């Protein structure tokens, strides 16, 4: 079977930026975070609707956090999708993982 190439999906985030996930990055995510395999569509929804926060050390890296996600491992309460936003229009998912982040 030939490996999938190109973009798995493209969505606009709530700020109007087109962001894409490649099949290569999806393979990375499920290889290093196999618990993420059932959340392919949830990641798309999170990038489309979630608020984001900027990495304080890398101004091109943004974290999109999805809170209301069914089926997470019991010790996690969210999915974090890490996106690189490089001018002018290179915006893509780098990785995604489940995490526990205390809510304010």
Gaussian input, Z-matrix of N, CA and C with variables (Angstrom, degrees):
# hf/3-21g

backbone

0 1
 N
 C     1     B1
 C     2     B2     1     A1
 N     3     B3     2     A2     1     D1
 C     4     B4     3     A3     2     D2
 C     5     B5     4     A4     3     D3
 N     6     B6     5     A5     4     D4
 C     7     B7     6     A6     5     D5
 C     8     B8     7     A7     6     D6
 N     9     B9     8     A8     7     D7
 C    10    B10     9     A9     8     D8
 C    11    B11    10    A10     9     D9
 N    12    B12    11    A11    10    D10
 C    13    B13    12    A12    11    D11
 C    14    B14    13    A13    12    D12
 N    15    B15    14    A14    13    D13
 C    16    B16    15    A15    14    D14
 C    17    B17    16    A16    15    D15
 N    18    B18    17    A17    16    D16
 C    19    B19    18    A18    17    D17
 C    20    B20    19    A19    18    D18
 N    21    B21    20    A20    19    D19
 C    22    B22    21    A21    20    D20
 C    23    B23    22    A22    21    D21
 N    24    B24    23    A23    22    D22
 C    25    B25    24    A24    23    D23
 C    26    B26    25    A25    24    D24
 N    27    B27    26    A26    25    D25
 C    28    B28    27    A27    26    D26
 C    29    B29    28    A28    27    D27
 N    30    B30    29    A29    28    D28
 C    31    B31    30    A30    29    D29
 C    32    B32    31    A31    30    D30
 N    33    B33    32    A32    31    D31
 C    34    B34    33    A33    32    D32
 C    35    B35    34    A34    33    D33
 N    36    B36    35    A35    34    D34
 C    37    B37    36    A36    35    D35
 C    38    B38    37    A37    36    D36
 N    39    B39    38    A38    37    D37
 C    40    B40    39    A39    38    D38
 C    41    B41    40    A40    39    D39
 N    42    B42    41    A41    40    D40
 C    43    B43    42    A42    41    D41
 C    44    B44    43    A43    42    D42
 N    45    B45    44    A44    43    D43
 C    46    B46    45    A45    44    D44
 C    47    B47    46    A46    45    D45
 N    48    B48    47    A47    46    D46
 C    49    B49    48    A48    47    D47
 C    50    B50    49    A49    48    D48
 N    51    B51    50    A50    49    D49
 C    52    B52    51    A51    50    D50
 C    53    B53    52    A52    51    D51
 N    54    B54    53    A53    52    D52
 C    55    B55    54    A54    53    D53
 C    56    B56    55    A55    54    D54
 N    57    B57    56    A56    55    D55
 C    58    B58    57    A57    56    D56
 C    59    B59    58    A58    57    D57
 N    60    B60    59    A59    58    D58
 C    61    B61    60    A60    59    D59
 C    62    B62    61    A61    60    D60
 N    63    B63    62    A62    61    D61
 C    64    B64    63    A63    62    D62
 C    65    B65    64    A64    63    D63
 N    66    B66    65    A65    64    D64
 C    67    B67    66    A66    65    D65
 C    68    B68    67    A67    66    D66
 N    69    B69    68    A68    67    D67
 C    70    B70    69    A69    68    D68
 C    71    B71    70    A70    69    D69
 N    72    B72    71    A71    70    D70
 C    73    B73    72    A72    71    D71
 C    74    B74    73    A73    72    D72
 N    75    B75    74    A74    73    D73
 C    76    B76    75    A75    74    D74
 C    77    B77    76    A76    75    D75
 N    78    B78    77    A77    76    D76
 C    79    B79    78    A78    77    D77
 C    80    B80    79    A79    78    D78
 N    81    B81    80    A80    79    D79
 C    82    B82    81    A81    80    D80
 C    83    B83    82    A82    81    D81
 N    84    B84    83    A83    82    D82
 C    85    B85    84    A84    83    D83
 C    86    B86    85    A85    84    D84
 N    87    B87    86    A86    85    D85
 C    88    B88    87    A87    86    D86
 C    89    B89    88    A88    87    D87
 N    90    B90    89    A89    88    D88
 C    91    B91    90    A90    89    D89
 C    92    B92    91    A91    90    D90
 N    93    B93    92    A92    91    D91
 C    94    B94    93    A93    92    D92
 C    95    B95    94    A94    93    D93
 N    96    B96    95    A95    94    D94
 C    97    B97    96    A96    95    D95
 C    98    B98    97    A97    96    D96
 N    99    B99    98    A98    97    D97
 C   100   B100    99    A99    98    D98
 C   101   B101   100   A100    99    D99
 N   102   B102   101   A101   100   D100
 C   103   B103   102   A102   101   D101
 C   104   B104   103   A103   102   D102
 N   105   B105   104   A104   103   D103
 C   106   B106   105   A105   104   D104
 C   107   B107   106   A106   105   D105
 N   108   B108   107   A107   106   D106
 C   109   B109   108   A108   107   D107
 C   110   B110   109   A109   108   D108
 N   111   B111   110   A110   109   D109
 C   112   B112   111   A111   110   D110
 C   113   B113   112   A112   111   D111
 N   114   B114   113   A113   112   D112
 C   115   B115   114   A114   113   D113
 C   116   B116   115   A115   114   D114
 N   117   B117   116   A116   115   D115
 C   118   B118   117   A117   116   D116
 C   119   B119   118   A118   117   D117
 N   120   B120   119   A119   118   D118
 C   121   B121   120   A120   119   D119
 C   122   B122   121   A121   120   D120
 N   123   B123   122   A122   121   D121
 C   124   B124   123   A123   122   D122
 C   125   B125   124   A124   123   D123
 N   126   B126   125   A125   124   D124
 C   127   B127   126   A126   125   D125
 C   128   B128   127   A127   126   D126
 N   129   B129   128   A128   127   D127
 C   130   B130   129   A129   128   D128
 C   131   B131   130   A130   129   D129
 N   132   B132   131   A131   130   D130
 C   133   B133   132   A132   131   D131
 C   134   B134   133   A133   132   D132
 N   135   B135   134   A134   133   D133
 C   136   B136   135   A135   134   D134
 C   137   B137   136   A136   135   D135
 N   138   B138   137   A137   136   D136
 C   139   B139   138   A138   137   D137
 C   140   B140   139   A139   138   D138
 N   141   B141   140   A140   139   D139
 C   142   B142   141   A141   140   D140
 C   143   B143   142   A142   141   D141
 N   144   B144   143   A143   142   D142
 C   145   B145   144   A144   143   D143
 C   146   B146   145   A145   144   D144
 N   147   B147   146   A146   145   D145
 C   148   B148   147   A147   146   D146
 C   149   B149   148   A148   147   D147
 N   150   B150   149   A149   148   D148
 C   151   B151   150   A150   149   D149
 C   152   B152   151   A151   150   D150
 N   153   B153   152   A152   151   D151
 C   154   B154   153   A153   152   D152
 C   155   B155   154   A154   153   D153
 N   156   B156   155   A155   154   D154
 C   157   B157   156   A156   155   D155
 C   158   B158   157   A157   156   D156
 N   159   B159   158   A158   157   D157
 C   160   B160   159   A159   158   D158
 C   161   B161   160   A160   159   D159
 N   162   B162   161   A161   160   D160
 C   163   B163   162   A162   161   D161
 C   164   B164   163   A163   162   D162
 N   165   B165   164   A164   163   D163
 C   166   B166   165   A165   164   D164
 C   167   B167   166   A166   165   D165
 N   168   B168   167   A167   166   D166
 C   169   B169   168   A168   167   D167
 C   170   B170   169   A169   168   D168
 N   171   B171   170   A170   169   D169
 C   172   B172   171   A171   170   D170
 C   173   B173   172   A172   171   D171
 N   174   B174   173   A173   172   D172
 C   175   B175   174   A174   173   D173
 C   176   B176   175   A175   174   D174
 N   177   B177   176   A176   175   D175
 C   178   B178   177   A177   176   D176
 C   179   B179   178   A178   177   D177
 N   180   B180   179   A179   178   D178
 C   181   B181   180   A180   179   D179
 C   182   B182   181   A181   180   D180
 N   183   B183   182   A182   181   D181
 C   184   B184   183   A183   182   D182
 C   185   B185   184   A184   183   D183
 N   186   B186   185   A185   184   D184
 C   187   B187   186   A186   185   D185
 C   188   B188   187   A187   186   D186
 N   189   B189   188   A188   187   D187
 C   190   B190   189   A189   188   D188
 C   191   B191   190   A190   189   D189
 N   192   B192   191   A191   190   D190
 C   193   B193   192   A192   191   D191
 C   194   B194   193   A193   192   D192
 N   195   B195   194   A194   193   D193
 C   196   B196   195   A195   194   D194
 C   197   B197   196   A196   195   D195
 N   198   B198   197   A197   196   D196
 C   199   B199   198   A198   197   D197
 C   200   B200   199   A199   198   D198
 N   201   B201   200   A200   199   D199
 C   202   B202   201   A201   200   D200
 C   203   B203   202   A202   201   D201
 N   204   B204   203   A203   202   D202
 C   205   B205   204   A204   203   D203
 C   206   B206   205   A205   204   D204
 N   207   B207   206   A206   205   D205
 C   208   B208   207   A207   206   D206
 C   209   B209   208   A208   207   D207
 N   210   B210   209   A209   208   D208
 C   211   B211   210   A210   209   D209
 C   212   B212   211   A211   210   D210
 N   213   B213   212   A212   211   D211
 C   214   B214   213   A213   212   D212
 C   215   B215   214   A214   213   D213
 N   216   B216   215   A215   214   D214
 C   217   B217   216   A216   215   D215
 C   218   B218   217   A217   216   D216
 N   219   B219   218   A218   217   D217
 C   220   B220   219   A219   218   D218
 C   221   B221   220   A220   219   D219
 N   222   B222   221   A221   220   D220
 C   223   B223   222   A222   221   D221
 C   224   B224   223   A223   222   D222
 N   225   B225   224   A224   223   D223
 C   226   B226   225   A225   224   D224
 C   227   B227   226   A226   225   D225
 N   228   B228   227   A227   226   D226
 C   229   B229   228   A228   227   D227
 C   230   B230   229   A229   228   D228
 N   231   B231   230   A230   229   D229
 C   232   B232   231   A231   230   D230
 C   233   B233   232   A232   231   D231
 N   234   B234   233   A233   232   D232
 C   235   B235   234   A234   233   D233
 C   236   B236   235   A235   234   D234
 N   237   B237   236   A236   235   D235
 C   238   B238   237   A237   236   D236
 C   239   B239   238   A238   237   D237
 N   240   B240   239   A239   238   D238
 C   241   B241   240   A240   239   D239
 C   242   B242   241   A241   240   D240
 N   243   B243   242   A242   241   D241
 C   244   B244   243   A243   242   D242
 C   245   B245   244   A244   243   D243
 N   246   B246   245   A245   244   D244
 C   247   B247   246   A246   245   D245
 C   248   B248   247   A247   246   D246
 N   249   B249   248   A248   247   D247
 C   250   B250   249   A249   248   D248
 C   251   B251   250   A250   249   D249
 N   252   B252   251   A251   250   D250
 C   253   B253   252   A252   251   D251
 C   254   B254   253   A253   252   D252
 N   255   B255   254   A254   253   D253
 C   256   B256   255   A255   254   D254
 C   257   B257   256   A256   255   D255
 N   258   B258   257   A257   256   D256
 C   259   B259   258   A258   257   D257
 C   260   B260   259   A259   258   D258
 N   261   B261   260   A260   259   D259
 C   262   B262   261   A261   260   D260
 C   263   B263   262   A262   261   D261
 N   264   B264   263   A263   262   D262
 C   265   B265   264   A264   263   D263
 C   266   B266   265   A265   264   D264
 N   267   B267   266   A266   265   D265
 C   268   B268   267   A267   266   D266
 C   269   B269   268   A268   267   D267
 N   270   B270   269   A269   268   D268
 C   271   B271   270   A270   269   D269
 C   272   B272   271   A271   270   D270
 N   273   B273   272   A272   271   D271
 C   274   B274   273   A273   272   D272
 C   275   B275   274   A274   273   D273
 N   276   B276   275   A275   274   D274
 C   277   B277   276   A276   275   D275
 C   278   B278   277   A277   276   D276
 N   279   B279   278   A278   277   D277
 C   280   B280   279   A279   278   D278
 C   281   B281   280   A280   279   D279
 N   282   B282   281   A281   280   D280
 C   283   B283   282   A282   281   D281
 C   284   B284   283   A283   282   D282
 N   285   B285   284   A284   283   D283
 C   286   B286   285   A285   284   D284
 C   287   B287   286   A286   285   D285
 N   288   B288   287   A287   286   D286
 C   289   B289   288   A288   287   D287
 C   290   B290   289   A289   288   D288
 N   291   B291   290   A290   289   D289
 C   292   B292   291   A291   290   D290
 C   293   B293   292   A292   291   D291
 N   294   B294   293   A293   292   D292
 C   295   B295   294   A294   293   D293
 C   296   B296   295   A295   294   D294
 N   297   B297   296   A296   295   D295
 C   298   B298   297   A297   296   D296
 C   299   B299   298   A298   297   D297
 N   300   B300   299   A299   298   D298
 C   301   B301   300   A300   299   D299
 C   302   B302   301   A301   300   D300
 N   303   B303   302   A302   301   D301
 C   304   B304   303   A303   302   D302
 C   305   B305   304   A304   303   D303
 N   306   B306   305   A305   304   D304
 C   307   B307   306   A306   305   D305
 C   308   B308   307   A307   306   D306
 N   309   B309   308   A308   307   D307
 C   310   B310   309   A309   308   D308
 C   311   B311   310   A310   309   D309

   B1=1.4584
   B2=1.5322
   B3=1.3135
   B4=1.4648
   B5=1.5231
   B6=1.3265
   B7=1.4636
   B8=1.5279
   B9=1.3370
   B10=1.4647
   B11=1.5192
   B12=1.3097
   B13=1.4655
   B14=1.5240
   B15=1.3076
   B16=1.4532
   B17=1.5148
   B18=1.3140
   B19=1.4584
   B20=1.5231
   B21=1.3218
   B22=1.4625
   B23=1.5240
   B24=1.3292
   B25=1.4621
   B26=1.5232
   B27=1.3371
   B28=1.4671
   B29=1.5207
   B30=1.3306
   B31=1.4612
   B32=1.5248
   B33=1.3236
   B34=1.4665
   B35=1.5153
   B36=1.3310
   B37=1.4564
   B38=1.5255
   B39=1.3061
   B40=1.4700
   B41=1.5281
   B42=1.3326
   B43=1.4600
   B44=1.5249
   B45=1.3460
   B46=1.4563
   B47=1.5176
   B48=1.3311
   B49=1.4667
   B50=1.5264
   B51=1.3314
   B52=1.4621
   B53=1.5152
   B54=1.3305
   B55=1.4614
   B56=1.5158
   B57=1.3392
   B58=1.4640
   B59=1.5268
   B60=1.3364
   B61=1.4572
   B62=1.5155
   B63=1.3273
   B64=1.4654
   B65=1.5304
   B66=1.3227
   B67=1.4676
   B68=1.5213
   B69=1.3188
   B70=1.4645
   B71=1.5262
   B72=1.3348
   B73=1.4662
   B74=1.5286
   B75=1.3425
   B76=1.4645
   B77=1.5324
   B78=1.3265
   B79=1.4694
   B80=1.5242
   B81=1.3309
   B82=1.4681
   B83=1.5293
   B84=1.3230
   B85=1.4659
   B86=1.5224
   B87=1.3321
   B88=1.4699
   B89=1.5297
   B90=1.3298
   B91=1.4655
   B92=1.5244
   B93=1.3296
   B94=1.4589
   B95=1.5248
   B96=1.3259
   B97=1.4670
   B98=1.5321
   B99=1.3382
   B100=1.4667
   B101=1.5299
   B102=1.3171
   B103=1.4622
   B104=1.5280
   B105=1.3469
   B106=1.4675
   B107=1.5249
   B108=1.3188
   B109=1.4666
   B110=1.5294
   B111=1.3464
   B112=1.4704
   B113=1.5343
   B114=1.3238
   B115=1.4601
   B116=1.5303
   B117=1.3247
   B118=1.4691
   B119=1.5315
   B120=1.3303
   B121=1.4728
   B122=1.5242
   B123=1.3215
   B124=1.4683
   B125=1.5249
   B126=1.3278
   B127=1.4706
   B128=1.5215
   B129=1.3215
   B130=1.4700
   B131=1.5284
   B132=1.3445
   B133=1.4669
   B134=1.5283
   B135=1.3322
   B136=1.4671
   B137=1.5233
   B138=1.3163
   B139=1.4701
   B140=1.5263
   B141=1.3220
   B142=1.4630
   B143=1.5325
   B144=1.3457
   B145=1.4637
   B146=1.5264
   B147=1.3204
   B148=1.4722
   B149=1.5257
   B150=1.3085
   B151=1.4627
   B152=1.5199
   B153=1.3219
   B154=1.4606
   B155=1.5224
   B156=1.3364
   B157=1.4688
   B158=1.5188
   B159=1.3101
   B160=1.4644
   B161=1.5266
   B162=1.3208
   B163=1.4593
   B164=1.5290
   B165=1.3322
   B166=1.4679
   B167=1.5278
   B168=1.3403
   B169=1.4656
   B170=1.5215
   B171=1.3243
   B172=1.4697
   B173=1.5265
   B174=1.3189
   B175=1.4653
   B176=1.5280
   B177=1.3294
   B178=1.4642
   B179=1.5250
   B180=1.3334
   B181=1.4655
   B182=1.5290
   B183=1.3374
   B184=1.4565
   B185=1.5200
   B186=1.3310
   B187=1.4597
   B188=1.5266
   B189=1.3259
   B190=1.4570
   B191=1.5248
   B192=1.3414
   B193=1.4617
   B194=1.5234
   B195=1.3334
   B196=1.4637
   B197=1.5163
   B198=1.3338
   B199=1.4663
   B200=1.5223
   B201=1.2852
   B202=1.4678
   B203=1.5217
   B204=1.3335
   B205=1.4633
   B206=1.5255
   B207=1.3265
   B208=1.4686
   B209=1.5212
   B210=1.3355
   B211=1.4509
   B212=1.5137
   B213=1.3276
   B214=1.4684
   B215=1.5236
   B216=1.3226
   B217=1.4585
   B218=1.5212
   B219=1.3248
   B220=1.4681
   B221=1.5254
   B222=1.3150
   B223=1.4649
   B224=1.5322
   B225=1.3347
   B226=1.4634
   B227=1.5228
   B228=1.3243
   B229=1.4620
   B230=1.5257
   B231=1.3435
   B232=1.4608
   B233=1.5239
   B234=1.3333
   B235=1.4566
   B236=1.5211
   B237=1.3227
   B238=1.4609
   B239=1.5245
   B240=1.3330
   B241=1.4633
   B242=1.5255
   B243=1.3259
   B244=1.4634
   B245=1.5232
   B246=1.3370
   B247=1.4622
   B248=1.5228
   B249=1.3252
   B250=1.4639
   B251=1.5254
   B252=1.3222
   B253=1.4672
   B254=1.5235
   B255=1.3244
   B256=1.4677
   B257=1.5187
   B258=1.3210
   B259=1.4557
   B260=1.5172
   B261=1.3150
   B262=1.4559
   B263=1.5269
   B264=1.3505
   B265=1.4642
   B266=1.5203
   B267=1.3117
   B268=1.4601
   B269=1.5213
   B270=1.3338
   B271=1.4620
   B272=1.5199
   B273=1.3366
   B274=1.4574
   B275=1.5265
   B276=1.3363
   B277=1.4571
   B278=1.5225
   B279=1.3259
   B280=1.4580
   B281=1.5275
   B282=1.3321
   B283=1.4589
   B284=1.5216
   B285=1.3198
   B286=1.4630
   B287=1.5228
   B288=1.3224
   B289=1.4633
   B290=1.5201
   B291=1.3346
   B292=1.4531
   B293=1.5234
   B294=1.3351
   B295=1.4572
   B296=1.5192
   B297=1.3232
   B298=1.4535
   B299=1.5204
   B300=1.3182
   B301=1.4613
   B302=1.5216
   B303=1.3350
   B304=1.4642
   B305=1.5265
   B306=1.3216
   B307=1.4695
   B308=1.5119
   B309=1.3314
   B310=1.4709
   B311=1.4998
   A1=109.17
   A2=116.76
   A3=121.81
   A4=110.20
   A5=117.40
   A6=119.27
   A7=110.86
   A8=115.16
   A9=119.76
   A10=108.24
   A11=115.87
   A12=121.25
   A13=109.38
   A14=114.90
   A15=119.58
   A16=112.45
   A17=114.66
   A18=121.39
   A19=110.93
   A20=115.28
   A21=121.53
   A22=110.24
   A23=116.79
   A24=121.96
   A25=110.47
   A26=113.31
   A27=122.58
   A28=106.07
   A29=117.78
   A30=121.94
   A31=109.01
   A32=115.25
   A33=120.85
   A34=107.89
   A35=115.99
   A36=119.01
   A37=109.43
   A38=116.57
   A39=121.07
   A40=112.33
   A41=117.46
   A42=122.69
   A43=112.23
   A44=116.58
   A45=121.39
   A46=115.84
   A47=118.13
   A48=121.39
   A49=110.39
   A50=116.94
   A51=120.60
   A52=108.65
   A53=115.94
   A54=122.40
   A55=107.62
   A56=116.13
   A57=118.73
   A58=111.46
   A59=113.52
   A60=122.96
   A61=107.20
   A62=117.52
   A63=120.45
   A64=109.19
   A65=114.39
   A66=119.13
   A67=110.26
   A68=118.39
   A69=121.39
   A70=110.48
   A71=117.27
   A72=120.96
   A73=110.65
   A74=117.10
   A75=119.78
   A76=109.48
   A77=117.81
   A78=121.34
   A79=110.79
   A80=116.45
   A81=120.69
   A82=110.39
   A83=116.38
   A84=120.66
   A85=110.56
   A86=117.90
   A87=119.27
   A88=112.26
   A89=117.98
   A90=119.74
   A91=111.08
   A92=117.07
   A93=120.86
   A94=113.71
   A95=117.22
   A96=122.64
   A97=108.06
   A98=118.33
   A99=120.62
   A100=113.72
   A101=117.45
   A102=120.58
   A103=112.29
   A104=117.08
   A105=121.15
   A106=113.39
   A107=118.54
   A108=120.74
   A109=113.92
   A110=120.22
   A111=118.65
   A112=114.50
   A113=118.61
   A114=121.42
   A115=114.26
   A116=117.11
   A117=122.06
   A118=110.70
   A119=117.26
   A120=120.96
   A121=111.66
   A122=117.54
   A123=120.26
   A124=110.70
   A125=116.60
   A126=119.75
   A127=110.99
   A128=116.56
   A129=120.39
   A130=109.80
   A131=116.68
   A132=121.10
   A133=110.74
   A134=116.90
   A135=121.03
   A136=110.40
   A137=117.92
   A138=120.49
   A139=110.01
   A140=117.68
   A141=121.30
   A142=112.24
   A143=118.26
   A144=119.39
   A145=116.08
   A146=118.22
   A147=120.00
   A148=112.53
   A149=114.21
   A150=119.86
   A151=107.18
   A152=115.62
   A153=118.98
   A154=109.25
   A155=114.63
   A156=119.24
   A157=107.97
   A158=114.71
   A159=121.62
   A160=110.70
   A161=115.86
   A162=121.40
   A163=107.76
   A164=118.70
   A165=119.82
   A166=113.95
   A167=117.84
   A168=120.51
   A169=113.85
   A170=116.78
   A171=120.84
   A172=108.36
   A173=118.83
   A174=121.05
   A175=114.24
   A176=118.14
   A177=120.99
   A178=112.48
   A179=118.05
   A180=121.76
   A181=110.17
   A182=115.44
   A183=122.12
   A184=109.68
   A185=115.83
   A186=122.66
   A187=108.89
   A188=116.27
   A189=123.47
   A190=106.24
   A191=117.41
   A192=120.88
   A193=109.60
   A194=115.16
   A195=121.85
   A196=109.97
   A197=116.35
   A198=121.47
   A199=113.94
   A200=118.63
   A201=121.95
   A202=109.76
   A203=117.24
   A204=121.87
   A205=108.84
   A206=116.38
   A207=122.07
   A208=110.18
   A209=116.58
   A210=121.17
   A211=116.13
   A212=117.67
   A213=119.82
   A214=110.32
   A215=116.37
   A216=119.31
   A217=107.76
   A218=117.14
   A219=121.15
   A220=114.52
   A221=119.21
   A222=121.56
   A223=112.76
   A224=117.49
   A225=121.43
   A226=110.40
   A227=116.47
   A228=119.96
   A229=113.48
   A230=117.82
   A231=119.22
   A232=110.87
   A233=114.46
   A234=122.22
   A235=107.12
   A236=116.00
   A237=122.43
   A238=107.62
   A239=116.05
   A240=121.87
   A241=106.63
   A242=116.41
   A243=122.00
   A244=108.44
   A245=115.58
   A246=122.28
   A247=108.85
   A248=115.93
   A249=121.58
   A250=107.55
   A251=116.30
   A252=123.01
   A253=107.24
   A254=115.58
   A255=120.16
   A256=109.14
   A257=116.93
   A258=118.70
   A259=110.73
   A260=120.27
   A261=122.34
   A262=113.21
   A263=119.70
   A264=118.43
   A265=114.06
   A266=119.15
   A267=120.68
   A268=108.38
   A269=116.53
   A270=122.27
   A271=108.40
   A272=117.11
   A273=118.97
   A274=111.78
   A275=115.30
   A276=122.63
   A277=108.24
   A278=116.11
   A279=121.98
   A280=109.98
   A281=116.07
   A282=121.28
   A283=109.09
   A284=115.60
   A285=122.06
   A286=107.46
   A287=115.31
   A288=119.50
   A289=109.14
   A290=115.03
   A291=121.17
   A292=108.03
   A293=115.68
   A294=119.11
   A295=109.13
   A296=115.84
   A297=122.02
   A298=106.80
   A299=115.89
   A300=121.92
   A301=106.65
   A302=118.50
   A303=119.65
   A304=110.56
   A305=115.68
   A306=120.26
   A307=109.30
   A308=114.17
   A309=120.09
   A310=110.74
   D1=132.24
   D2=179.16
   D3=-75.64
   D4=142.54
   D5=177.64
   D6=-67.97
   D7=148.32
   D8=176.17
   D9=-72.71
   D10=140.99
   D11=179.98
   D12=-127.30
   D13=162.09
   D14=175.91
   D15=86.32
   D16=-155.33
   D17=-173.67
   D18=-93.93
   D19=132.57
   D20=176.29
   D21=-78.62
   D22=-40.87
   D23=174.95
   D24=-158.98
   D25=161.06
   D26=175.22
   D27=-134.51
   D28=130.55
   D29=176.31
   D30=-136.77
   D31=161.98
   D32=171.20
   D33=-99.38
   D34=131.54
   D35=176.36
   D36=-78.96
   D37=175.84
   D38=-176.59
   D39=-65.80
   D40=-9.95
   D41=179.65
   D42=-100.89
   D43=2.78
   D44=176.48
   D45=89.88
   D46=6.92
   D47=179.33
   D48=-88.95
   D49=132.96
   D50=171.88
   D51=-78.28
   D52=125.80
   D53=-178.53
   D54=-126.48
   D55=139.63
   D56=-178.32
   D57=-126.88
   D58=156.18
   D59=172.58
   D60=-116.43
   D61=127.68
   D62=176.37
   D63=-91.68
   D64=158.68
   D65=175.59
   D66=-63.90
   D67=-32.82
   D68=177.88
   D69=-62.47
   D70=-44.24
   D71=179.19
   D72=-68.71
   D73=-37.17
   D74=177.07
   D75=-61.93
   D76=-42.08
   D77=177.34
   D78=-60.18
   D79=-41.59
   D80=176.80
   D81=-60.58
   D82=-46.66
   D83=-177.38
   D84=-58.90
   D85=-50.72
   D86=-176.16
   D87=-74.18
   D88=-22.51
   D89=175.45
   D90=-71.71
   D91=-45.20
   D92=-175.84
   D93=-94.51
   D94=-16.21
   D95=178.35
   D96=-136.95
   D97=68.05
   D98=-173.39
   D99=-59.36
   D100=-22.77
   D101=177.41
   D102=-66.07
   D103=-11.40
   D104=-179.30
   D105=-85.67
   D106=-10.10
   D107=-174.56
   D108=-52.95
   D109=-41.47
   D110=179.83
   D111=-73.08
   D112=-2.25
   D113=-170.52
   D114=-109.61
   D115=24.30
   D116=178.84
   D117=-55.89
   D118=-50.95
   D119=-179.77
   D120=-72.13
   D121=-34.62
   D122=178.35
   D123=-61.88
   D124=-37.97
   D125=177.62
   D126=-61.24
   D127=-42.39
   D128=178.63
   D129=-60.66
   D130=-45.26
   D131=-179.83
   D132=-63.61
   D133=-40.99
   D134=-179.69
   D135=-62.47
   D136=-46.68
   D137=179.39
   D138=-62.79
   D139=-36.66
   D140=-177.88
   D141=-71.37
   D142=-34.16
   D143=-168.73
   D144=-118.33
   D145=-20.86
   D146=-171.02
   D147=-77.62
   D148=153.66
   D149=168.08
   D150=-72.14
   D151=160.90
   D152=-178.68
   D153=-129.22
   D154=161.02
   D155=172.08
   D156=-135.45
   D157=147.37
   D158=-175.34
   D159=-87.63
   D160=140.96
   D161=174.43
   D162=-65.90
   D163=127.97
   D164=-177.52
   D165=-67.82
   D166=-20.08
   D167=-178.38
   D168=-101.08
   D169=-17.70
   D170=-178.96
   D171=-133.09
   D172=103.57
   D173=-174.85
   D174=-66.25
   D175=-11.40
   D176=178.69
   D177=-92.77
   D178=-8.24
   D179=-176.27
   D180=-102.36
   D181=130.76
   D182=-178.97
   D183=-128.00
   D184=147.15
   D185=179.50
   D186=-113.20
   D187=121.03
   D188=175.03
   D189=-103.85
   D190=121.97
   D191=-174.21
   D192=-113.68
   D193=125.72
   D194=176.94
   D195=-106.30
   D196=122.42
   D197=-173.29
   D198=-95.27
   D199=-48.96
   D200=-171.86
   D201=-87.97
   D202=71.00
   D203=-176.07
   D204=-117.34
   D205=123.10
   D206=178.26
   D207=-79.06
   D208=143.90
   D209=171.16
   D210=89.84
   D211=11.43
   D212=177.61
   D213=-69.63
   D214=157.74
   D215=172.00
   D216=-58.01
   D217=145.69
   D218=-168.56
   D219=-59.87
   D220=-24.09
   D221=-178.78
   D222=-91.85
   D223=2.57
   D224=179.06
   D225=-112.39
   D226=153.23
   D227=178.84
   D228=-127.63
   D229=5.57
   D230=-179.32
   D231=-160.98
   D232=166.75
   D233=170.03
   D234=-114.30
   D235=133.96
   D236=176.52
   D237=-109.54
   D238=124.41
   D239=175.56
   D240=-110.12
   D241=121.58
   D242=-177.34
   D243=-97.21
   D244=124.59
   D245=-175.43
   D246=-123.05
   D247=138.28
   D248=172.70
   D249=-100.45
   D250=126.69
   D251=177.99
   D252=-115.21
   D253=102.28
   D254=179.13
   D255=-112.05
   D256=132.77
   D257=177.61
   D258=-66.31
   D259=151.15
   D260=-2.34
   D261=-84.09
   D262=-35.30
   D263=-174.19
   D264=-140.52
   D265=19.81
   D266=-179.76
   D267=-89.59
   D268=100.79
   D269=-174.78
   D270=-133.07
   D271=112.71
   D272=-173.39
   D273=-146.35
   D274=156.16
   D275=176.18
   D276=-75.48
   D277=130.08
   D278=177.60
   D279=-94.77
   D280=-47.19
   D281=179.62
   D282=-159.65
   D283=173.84
   D284=176.18
   D285=-153.97
   D286=150.40
   D287=-178.14
   D288=-159.90
   D289=162.18
   D290=172.84
   D291=-87.79
   D292=149.88
   D293=-178.12
   D294=-153.60
   D295=166.04
   D296=168.92
   D297=-112.89
   D298=117.96
   D299=177.95
   D300=-125.20
   D301=120.52
   D302=177.36
   D303=-59.56
   D304=134.27
   D305=178.82
   D306=-88.77
   D307=143.43
   D308=-179.28
   D309=-81.11

